[in-house]
């Protein structure tokens, strides 16, 4: 097969495992909504002392009981919207295309904790007589174990279904006959690699020419992913595998030596039993996933920026009063695909920091062009506090809102 055959990626390609992953994502969304509804009902029964059997009788003991029953769909919908954003940012909807195990309980605690914080701030500033301060926080606290329980039950059902129905598994072409590859085969035979099975193995190509001759014929419709398990493989060959496989809608996971930087928009980290690997989404899945994550990140950044804006204005005022020039430090940086953008941070150094850099070069504690000094005299006392607490990074929420 010639290189021209891959010039139009994804043409005529249908990766069934990608469709399965998307279905699992929506299933987990339904799980989280169901868990929240159950938690809301339990919180209602606990807070208003209403037996579950008589909740729908219409006999309300108080005005608040009537409000939280009749408007339950509004409160549940809004709360789930915030939870959805928090869970998406925490990566709770992409676990089944990853091999690493996600910290479900911790993510549930963090996600619900963030929403509890948003609810608390809203109730504090709204002073509304129609809201009980403790009801929604109680529902969200109950939602933590409920989310874990529902997710664990669903994952157990998915594991059972994959064992009974091989079509639900992701089928792997394993590249490499190394010790790492044999270890992966052993894990796969024990069912340790969730949702995946190795159905074919080939030796590592020794050149790009050999790879281009052998790999395309192995990428049949039943293959969902390519696992490259050869630490000694040249990076040029690895990237050719990524290009050809992703052009046919296949996911690629590659075991690559440490300290290697890959400039690929679809690359991210993953793990196999604690071994770090690089995950490459196919463009079809990667674009969808990236759009999904960007939207969630922007929504979360908007909420955080709105909540933190009074504190950010106070910090900006303190920097101005300190007499160290503009409150914001703006620097050109290169982002995804080499695009330049303007990065925003709070100013933490004195006004003449750049002019004093040369006289401090001999105290540089870093290698190369990077300048780093533990006790940099150019950093102001306020700037030292901002750096220690990472508050100086907060204006980068603007970069997130701008999609940079």
SULUR-V81993 format. One record per backbone hydrogen bond with DSSP energy under -1.0 kcal/mol. CO is the residue of the C=O (numbers start at 1). NH is the residue of the N-H. If there is no record, write none. Layout:
co: (CO	CO)
nh: (NH	NH)
This chain:
co: (2	3	4	8	10	15	16	17	18	19	20	21	22	23	24	25	26	27	28	29	30	31	32	33	34	35	36	37	38	39	40	41	42	43	44	51	54	58	62	63	64	66	67	69	71	72	73	74	75	76	77	78	79	80	81	82	83	84	85	86	87	88	94	95	102	103	104	105	106	107	108	109	110	111	112	113	114	115	116	117	118	119	120	121	122	123	134	135	136	137	138	139	142	143	144	145	146	147	148	149	150	151	152	153	154	155	156	157	158	159	160	161	165	166	170	171	171	172	172	173	174	175	178	179	180	181	182	183	184	185	186	187	188	193	195	197	200	202	207	208	209	210	211	215	215	218	220	224	225	226	227	228	230	234	235	236	237	238	239	240	241	242	243	245	245	246	247	251	252	253	254	262	264	266	268	270	272	275	277	278	279	280	282	283	284	285	286	287	288	289	290	291	292	293	294	295	296	297	298	299	300	301	302	303	304	305	308	309	310	311	312	313	314	315	316	317	318	319	320	327	329	331	333	335	336	339	341	343	345	348	350	352	354	357	358	360	361	372	376	378	380	381	382	383	384	385	386	386	390	391	392	393	394	395	396	397	398	399	400)
nh: (5	6	7	11	13	19	20	21	22	23	24	25	26	27	28	29	30	31	32	33	34	35	36	37	38	39	40	41	42	43	44	45	46	47	48	54	57	60	66	67	68	70	71	72	75	76	77	78	79	80	81	82	83	84	85	86	87	88	89	90	92	91	97	98	104	107	108	109	110	111	112	113	114	115	116	117	118	119	120	121	122	123	124	125	126	127	138	139	140	141	142	143	146	147	148	149	150	151	152	153	154	155	156	157	158	159	160	161	162	163	164	165	168	169	197	224	225	199	200	227	202	229	182	183	184	185	186	187	188	189	190	192	191	196	170	172	174	176	211	212	213	214	215	218	219	220	223	251	173	253	175	255	233	238	239	240	241	242	243	244	245	246	247	248	250	249	10	226	280	228	278	264	267	281	279	277	275	272	270	254	268	252	286	287	288	289	290	291	292	293	294	295	296	297	298	299	300	301	302	303	304	305	306	307	308	309	312	313	314	315	316	317	318	319	320	321	322	324	323	347	345	343	341	338	339	335	333	331	329	380	353	356	357	360	361	363	364	365	379	350	384	385	386	387	388	389	391	392	393	394	346	396	397	398	400	401	402	404	403)
